[in-house]
Amino acid sequence: MSKTALALRHVAFEDLGVFAPALAARGYDVRYGDAGCGPIPDEAIQACDLLVVLGAPIGVYELDEYPFLVDELAAIRRRLQAEKPTLGVCLGAQLMAAALGAQVGPGPGKEIGYAPLTLTDAGRASPLGELAGLPVLHWHGDTFALPAGAVGLAATPLCPHQAFSLGANALALQFHCEVDPVMFERWLIGHTVELGKAKIDPRVLREQAARLGAATAQAGRRVLESWLAGLSA
């Protein structure tokens, strides 16, 4: 019997990317749930073998503006308390941090574009070791504090907490190593307003993705495969 992986998606173009074929190769039946389109699928979130919470250009703290986040946070909290395999990417990582009681809010500035991480000792020994020396895609303005009991894995000059793990079954990545560079143009279209406000030229990001995206995607797939191999029952 195949295992089920539920990807909780917030905007259509921020999907599993290269994680999808990696999950399929390991026997997961991959399904999407679209947050904000009807009730949060709490039953499916608790029942799936793996939950992946994907990114979005909204803030964890914008509960009045996006009230579905209240139920989403509660569902993620229940899953983490049960120590069920959970992976968060960007907003997903911030939701995990908030569900674990950590502060999440605007950082000192936006990080948008490909840039390297500084891995901690724990990070180098973790699946993130696959990313050592490689630039990853950053696309966020918010950041999180390290939750109690979590292990910090990576940092950048603007954000001291770029990734954390909690036991073997919870991994939070504020950056993106799942993006398929072939599909990157969708990001530039979908985030055009944010890029304009930040005065970032999409041509610069397009060139970065063409030059760096394939290597990052390959390493990102290895990160996922390594983490899946280490999940506890």
Buried (B, 14 or more C-beta within 10 A) or exposed (E): EEBBBBBBBBBEBBBBBBBBEBBBEBEBBBEBBEBBEEEBBBEBBBEBBBBBBBBBBBBBBEEEEBEBBEBBBBBBBBBBEEEBBBBBBBBBBBBBBBBBEBEBBEBEEBBBBBBBBEBBEBBEEBBBBBBBEBBBBBBBBBBBBBBEEBBBBBBBEBBBBBBBBBEEBBBBBBBBBBBBBEBBEBBBEBBEEBBEEEEBEBEEBBEBBEEBBBEBBEBBBBBBBBBBEEBEE
